């Protein structure tokens, strides 16, 4: 938690990677010998906490979805379509957090700590202002927003209740993303992991109490799931703010009257870098809305199978997602320090690790789909159908996660628009059109829609790889000034 000392330590550790036991600077040393073991150790110190954090989120998600899944199919569907809306907000602030991560990583690598703290300050202030507007919009307009899915009356009623309750936690969700992003930009993945651990424990415990009615509380069903989510987010943000602003936190001395001064130029720079990543995620969420509506035409049972399959698929892509974050942070730090060779070495080692983890996790999806799905539901029909989804997704996990690392590396260099364009081409050029044709034109089964997903992911990998080779990220002019 003592991030002031941690920041100094990590900077010294970073320089130790490139200077070995010599006391010289980068400019004085004509040729640098890199310590591969030290590099791998540093990558592991980032990857392991992020992986654990994602696994914790995955487990908590599985447990929470499992509890909702034992209410009824309608509850699963209500939660599913509501999440399509809230994840658009998540996508927006995840992108802004990524913009902050890129700036923080490059300033950190360059040793520009005062500028780094200014980025954190301005990101937090702008986040509070923007998310307040979105929270009010979602609460008031929940029925209109959910009507895009054309749900029946009973499903609409439950979804509105869930969405309005969850919208109350959006400010905490947004701030949590920002805090995690800036800490990871400095190479500190351990603290966000610990915060996530506490958040998930709170979510599961409170969810169990409120959903089923334990410890004297009435059974609240899907309302209880929403309230548990909000409470856990509040706890997480309070912990994150304590880390940043306690007496030994990096923002402690920076917290004064001038802290609330808005710098539109700085905010504009952060959003210029972060919004392409926001749009990339928004592309996903808007496409998911269209695809969700198409899947709902097959009935509530196939939709429930799809929703639970998505949750189970996180066994693979969530652990591997940490490698993409590490690529952004470490390549950004190396390029900020003007060390292109180290950036190349980081990319190579991170890609190797990502492919190894993916191979192991994908094997679970392909060879153990039934047991995996049984963790989420006891409905045999859903298990049978969603197992097909897991097998198909397991086959394409390698190209999917390789695309994530390629995109993370480009973001670290400031090329945040390229992953956005790749996602846009894949989603709106392949996935959405083919899904609409399959669902409404040819009226195939839901398995055909899942097959379209596989085609999209493979095509996106090919496009991303081509763009990565075309863009020499190691020659990119840094975004820092």
N, C-alpha and C positions, 0 to 999 in steps of 0.2 A: 504494500500500500504506500510505501514511502517513495513516491514517484520522482521527487527531485533527485534523490540519490540514484534511483533506477535509471533516469534519463542520462546522467553523467556516466554511469557504469556501462550502459548499452553503447554509448558513443565511443567509450574507450575500447569496449569489446569489438565494435565494428572496425576501429582502426587497427586493432590487434590482428584481425583477420588478414589485412593487407600488408602489414609491416613486420609481422613475425616478431622476433626478439630485438630488432633494431630500433633505435630511438629516432630514426630519421623520418622526415615527412614524405608525402607522396611525391612532391616536386623534386626533392633531393635524391630520391632513389631511382636510378635509370630503369631498372627492371624489377618488377614485383613478383615474388614467389608466393603463391597462394597456398594456404594450409587447407586442404580439402576436408580434413577431419573437423577443423574449426568451423568451416563453412557449413558442413552438414549438421554439426552440433547446434549452430545458430538457427538453421532452418528448422531443426527438430524442436528447438525451444519455442518456435513460433507455431509450427504445425501441430504439435502434440496438444497444447491447450485449446487451439481452435477446433481440432478434431474432437477432443473431449467435450468442448462446448456444444458442437453440433450434434454429437451423439446424445448429450443430455437433452438438447432440444427435441431430438428425434424420439427419445424414450418418453419424454414428457408428453409429446404430441401423440404418440401411440397410446399411452395410458389414458390421456384425456379423450382421444377419439374412441378408445375402447369403452370408456364409461358412457359417452354419448351414444355409442353404437348399441349399448344395452338398454337404452331408453326405447327407441323404435327407429325404423327406417326414416320416418318423417323428420326426426330430430337431426339425423345425419345430413339429410338433404338441406334442412334449414341452415345448419352450420356451414355447409358447403357453399351455398350461394351467397351467404353473408360474407364469408371470407373472401370471395371474389371481389367484393367492394372494398373491404378494409385493406386488402393487399395492394390495391392501387395506391393508397396513402403510404403504405409500407414501402412500395417501390419508389415513390417520390423521395422520401427521406433516406432511403438506403442509397440512392444515387447522390444526394447531397452529402451524406456521410462519406461516400467514396471520394467525392471531390475534396473534402477535408483531409481524408487519408493521404491522397496524393500530395497535397501541399505540405502536410505535416511530415511525411516521409522525406520529401526532397529538402525541406528546410532543416530537418533533423540531420540528414546526411551532410548538409552543407555547414552545420553548426550554427544556423541562424535561429537561435532559440526564442528571441524576443518576437520575431516575425511569426514563429510557430505558435506562440501563445496568442497572438493577435488573431490568427486564423481560427483557433479554438473559440475565442471570445465571440467573434463575429458570426461564426456558424451557429453557436448556441442562441444568440439573440435573434437571428433571422428565423431560426426554427420555431421559436416560441410564437412569433408573430404569425407565421404562415399556418402552423398547425391549428391555432385557435380558430381561424376562419374555417378550415376544413372540418373541424370537429362540429361546429355549429351547423354547417351544411349537411353533414351526414345524419345528424340527429333529426333535423327538421324534415329533410327530403328522403328519409329512408324508404317509404313506400314507393316513391317515384323511381328511385335508383334500383330497387329490387324488381320492379315491374318489367325490366328488360329481360328477365328470365321467364316471364309469363307463367309464374307459379299459380297453383290453385289457391283457393281462399285460405285453407288450413295451413298450407306451407307458407304463404305470405305472412300470416299472422305470427307464426313462430319466428320467421326470419326477421321481421321488423323488430320484435322484442329483443332478439339477440343482437342485431346490428346497432340499435340505439344504446344498449347497455355497453357494448364493446367500444363504441365511439367515444365514450367518456374516458377511456384509457389511451386514446390516440396521442395526446401530448406527451404522455410518459413513454409510449412506444417510440415516438420520434426522437425524444431526448436520449433514450437508451441506445438507439442506433448511432447517434452522433458521438456519444461518449465512447462507445465501443470502437467506432471508426478511428477516432483520434488516438486512442491508446494503442491500437494495432499499428497505426502509422509510425509510432515510435518503436515498434517491435515488442510492445508489452501486450501479449495475448493472454497472459496468466490471469490478470485482474478481471477482464471481461468474462473469462471462463468461470471464475469464482462467483461473480455476480449472477451469471446465468444459472449456475448450480443452485444458488439460493432461490432465484426466481422460479425455477422449475419445481423445486421442492414445495414452495408455497402454493404454486398453481395446482399441483396434484393433490396436496392435502386439503386445501380449501375446496377444490372441485369435488373431491370425494365426500366431503361433509355436506356441501350444499346441493349437489346433484341428486344424491340418494336420500338425504335427510338423516344425518348422523349427529351425535353429540347434542341432541335436543333441538336441532334445527329442522324445519320442515323440508320435505323433498321438493326442490325447486326445478329439477329437470334442466332444460337448456338455459334457463335464467341463471341457475347456479354455475353453469360452465362459463357464462359471460362474466359474471361477477368475480369468479376465481381468476380469470385472465386479467381483469383490470387491477385487482389487488396485487397480483404478482408483479405486474408492470410498475406499480407505484413503489413497491419494495425495492425493485431493481434500480430505479432511478435515484431513490434516496441513497442507496449504497454508492452508485456511480458519482453522484455529486459530492458525497463525503470524500471519496478518493481524490477528486480534483481539487476540492476547496478546503480540506482539513489543514491544520497548521503546517504539515510537511508536504502538502499536495502542491503540484506544479502551478496551480492557479491561485494559491492563497494570497500571495503578495500582489497579484494582479487584480484582486477583487476589491474595488473601491468605487467611488462615484463615477470615474471615467470608464468603468467596465461597461456601463449601459450606454456608451456613446456609439452610435451607428456609423460605420464606415461603408458607404454604398459601393465604393470602388473595390474594396476588399471582398465584400459580399458578392459583387458582380463577378470577380475572378473565381471565387469558389464555385458559384453556380454555373459559370461558363464551363468549368471542368466537370462538375458533378451532374448537371442536368442531362447530358447525353446518356449517362448511366441510368439516370432516373427514367428517361424515355425508353431505354432498352427494357427496363423492368416493366414500365407501363405498357409497352408493346405486348409483353407476356400476359399482363393482367387483362388487357382489353381483348386479346385473342382468347384468353381463358373464358371470358364472359360469353363470347360468341360460341365457343366450343362447348361450354357448359350448357348453354341453351339447346344446342344441337343434341347433346347427350341426353338431356331431359326428355327428348321426344321418344326415347327408347323405354321410358318408364322409370319409376323410382328405384327399382331393384338394380338395373344396370348402372344408374347414376351412383348409388351407394357403393357398388363394386368398384367403380372408377375412383370415387373419393377415398375409399379405404386403401385402394391400390396405390394412389399417390402418396399416402402416408407411409405405407410399407416400403415404397421405392426409396424413401429418404435414407434407408439403410446404406445405400450406395452413394448417392450424390451428396449427402450432407457431410460425411467425413472427407470426401474429396474436395469439397468447396473450400476447405481451409488452405489448400495449396494455391488456389486462385488469389486468396487474400494475401498469402505470403509472397506471391509473385509481385503483386502490386506494391507491397510495403518494401521488400528488400531490393527489388529492381529500382524503385523510386529512390531509396536511400543511396544505392550505389551510383546512380546517375546524378543525384544531387551532389555527391562527392566527386563527380567527374571521373569515375572509374568504370569505363565501358567493359573492360575485361572481366571485372568482378560481376557486373550485371549479367554478362553472358554465362558465367559459371553458375550463378544463382538460378538462372532459367533452366539450365541443363539438369541440375540436381533436383530442382523442384518438379520438373516434368517426370523424371524417373520415379520419384516417390509417389506422385499422383497415380501413375499407371499401375504401380505395384498394389497400392491400396484398392484401386478400382477393380483390378482383376480378382482380388479376394472377395470383395463385397458383391460384385456382379455374380460370382459363382453361387452365392447364397440365393439371389433372386432367381437364377436359372434352375438350380437343382433342388431348392427347398421352398418353393412358392407356397405350397399348402400349409406347412407348419408356420411359416411366417405370417400368413393371413389369419391363421387361427388365433394369433395373439391379439387381433383386433376385433374379431367377431366370432360368434358360434353359429352363424347362419351358413349352412352347407352350400346353399345356392350361390351366395355371395363369394364364399371361399373358392368355389370351383371357377366362377367367372373371373374373379380378380387375379387368380393364379395365372391365367393366360396373359393378363397385363404385365405381371411381374416378369414372366419369361421373355416377353418381347422387349421390355425395357432393359432387362439384364443384358441382352445381346448388344445393345447400343450404348452401354455405359462408358466404354472406352473412348469412342469418339466424342461423346457428350462431355466427359470430364477433361479430355485433352483440350477441347474448345474453351473450357473454363480457364485453364492455365494460360493458354495463348492470349485470351482476352485480358486476364489479370496482368500479364506482362505488358501489354500495350497500354493499359490504364496507368501503370506505374510510370511509364514514359510520358504520360500526358495525352496519349492517343485514345481518348475516351469515346470519340465519335465512331471509330472503326467497329468496336463490338456492337454499338447501337445499330449501325448499318447492317452488319451480319445478322443480328437478331431480326431486324425488320424484313430483310430479304427472305429469311427462313420462315418466319411466322406468316407474313402477309403475301409472300410469293408462292409458298408451298403449303404450309399447314392449314391455314384458314380456308383457302379456296378448295383444297382437296377434301377437307372435312365437310364443307357445305355440299359438295358434289356427292360424297358418299352418303351423307345423312338424308338430304332432301331430294337429291336427284335419283341416285341408284337405290336408296333405301336399304343399304347393306346393314349388317349387324355392327354392334359396337366394336367388335374385334377389328373391323376394317378401319375404324377411326384410329385405334391404337397403332395399327400398321402405318398409317399416315404419319404419326408421331415419329416413328423410326426413320422413315424416309427423310423427314425434315431434319432430324438430328445429324444424320450422316451427311446430308447436303451442306448443312451449316458448318460442319467440321472442315469440309473441303474448301469452302469459301473463306473461312477464318484462317486456315493454314496458308492459302494463297495470299491473303492480305498481309499476314505476318511476314511472309517472305518478301513481299513487295515493299513494305514499310521497314526501313532500317531503324528500328527503335533506338538503337545504341548511338545513333547520330542525331537524335531529336534534340532540338534546342529546349532547354528546361523551361518549365512554366514559372519557376521562381525568379524573382527580381532582386 
